[in-house]
């Protein structure tokens, strides 16, 4: 699959998820229930969660190793909201828009082989600075989407992701987000902890052997039945 097609597929999947979750008119800035949407806030709040995946606190667990699998999931969570922010501003068809995204600085580096992330303290601080730069770009009055994408791709590379691995995890997390919505996430009835494991952890296990959208969904449903069998 070509790089532009990968971006295009993710744009389409995010459009579909947003339409189903928030209603067709979500680009006007409100959900079908009338809730205000702020993709920028979503991005910098997810960035704050990503920061907490690292042992940044000088007073606590200072030697704790980084859980890179969790970091990768958080990076993809941020990508969902960046895609949504991009789609909110989309004025052309998906292919042209994907081509424009693929022309952004750093994207070609992002398409190369993955590099193993470093536990070197200075490298970790560099990653934290990149995360905070994304927060800064999303919290100001002016927003340059090209600059935001460049910083994001740089961050992803440092955290051991490339376009292909982002795509694989994105597919899985997109399925999980749809699954959550289908099972009461918005009204608060969804159970996120499945017999001692968070649903993200279950998803990670499934993604080791499966990348098909429908099959991932079916696997999640089978696992969720073990949590609340009376619901099925």
N, C-alpha and C positions, 0 to 999 in steps of 0.2 A: 504494500500500500504506500502511495506517495505521501510525502510530508504534508502537502497542502490538503490532501484528501483526509488525512488524520485530523487536522484542525477543523476541516469542514464537518466531519462526522461528529466531533465533540460539540461544535456550535449547534448542530441540529438536535442532538440529544439534550443539550441544556435548554434549548428553546421548548422542546416537548415537555421536559420536566417542569419548567417554569409555567407553561400554559396549564398543565394539569394541577399544579400545586397552588398557583396564585390567580388563575383565570386568564383568559385571552388578552385582556387589557392591561396586563401588569406593566407594560412599558410606559404607561401613563403615570406610574409611580405609586399605584395602590393595588392591593390584592382584591380579589372578588368579595372579601369580607370587609373591605374598606380600611385595611391596615396600611399605614405608610410604609413604603419600601425604601431602604437606604442601602444600596449595594456597597457603597464606600464603608459604611459602618460595619457591615458584615465582614468585609475584608480585614479591617484593622482589628476587629474583635477576634477573628480567626488567627491573625498574626500574633495577638497576645497569647492565645492558646499554644501556638507554635513555640513562642519564647519559653513557655513553661515546660517544654519537652527537653530543655537543656538545663544542665546544672549551673545556672547563672548566679544563684544566690550565694553570696560570700559567707553566709552564716549557717548554711544547711546543705548536707549531702554534697560537699564540694568535690568529692572524687567519684560521684556516681556516673557510670557510663551512659552514653546517649542511647536511647531506644530509637534506632534509625528507622525501624519499620513504622513506628508511630509518627516519626517526623515526616516520612513519605506520605502517610495518610493525611496529615495536617497540611502539607504542601498542596495536595490534591483538593482538599476542602477549600483552600484559598482560591484555587483555580476555578472551581465551580462559580464562585462569586465574581471573579474577574471576567469569566465568560459572560455572566449575566450583565455585568456593567458594560461590556463590549456590545452585547446584543441590544441593550437599551439604547445605544447610540448608532445601531446599524442602519444604514441607508441604502445598501446595495444587496445583491443576492449573496447566498452563503459562500459560493465558490470565490467570488471576487473579494469578499470580506476575508476569507481564509488566506487568500493570496497576499492580501495587504498585511495580515498578521505575520505571515511567513517572511515578509520582507524586513521585519523589524531587526534592528541591531541585536546581536547575540544569538538569534534564532539558529543560525547555521551551526554554531558551537553546541547548541542545545540538541541538535540532531546527531551528534557524534556518539561514540561509545561512552557508556557510563564510567565515571571515575568513582572509586571507593571513597566515601567521605572520611575526613581526617578527624581524629580526637585531639589533635594538637590544640592547645588552649588558644593560641592566637587565631587559628582558623575558626574555632567556635565563636570567638568574639567578632570575627569578620562576618560570620553568618548572622549573628544577632544584630549587627549594624545594618546588614541588608534588609532584615525583617523590619527593623525600625524605620528604614528608608521608605519601605512600602507604606507603612502606617503614616509617615509624614506626607507622602504623595497623595494619599487618599483622604487626609484630614484637612488639607488646605482648600482654599477657594478655587485655585486653578488646578486642572487635572490634565496632564498630557498622557494619553493612553499608550503612546509609543514608548515613552520613558518608563511607565509603569510595567509594561511587558518586558522591557529590557532588564529591569531590576529583578523582576520575577524569574525570568529565565536564568539569570546569573545565580540567584538564590537556589533554584532547583538543581542546577549543575553542582554547586558546592555540597548539596545534600544527597548527591548520588543518584539523581534522576536524569533521564534524557527524554526525548519526545516519546519513544516507544514505551518506556516504563510508565511515564505519566499517563499515556493512553490506556494502558492495561489497567492501572489502578483507578483511573477515572471511570472506565466502564463499570468496574465493580462498585465504586462508590455511588455512581449514578443509579445503578440498580438498587443499592441499599437505600438511597434516599427515596426512590419511588416506593420501595417496599415499606419503609417507615410511614410514608403518607398513606399508603393503602391499609395500614394496620393501626391507625389512630394517633400518629405522631402529633398532628396539629391540635387535636382535642385533648391530648395528655394521657391517653390510655395505652399508648405503646410502651412495651417493656424493653429497655435498652440493655439490661444485664441478663444474659442468657445462662442460667445455671453457673454463675461465677465468672463468666467471660462477657466482656462488652461486645456488642454486635460487630464493631470494627475488627475485633480479634477473630471472630468467626469468619468474617469476610476475607481476612488475610489468609486464613487456612484454605478457603475455597479457591482463592485466586492462584494458589500454587499449582492447581490442576485444571482450572477451568477459566475460560475468557468469554464464553458465549453468553449473551445477555439473558436469554430465556432460561438457560441451564443454571446460571448463577442465582436467578430469582427463585427457581424451583428448589435449589439447595438451601437457600435461606428459609424458605417456607417449611421445608422438612425439619430444619433445626429449630425453628420457632414453635413448631407443633410440640416439641419436647418441653417447651417452657410453659405454654398454656394450651394443652391438648383439648380442653373443653371449648375453645374458641373455634375449632375446626370440625 
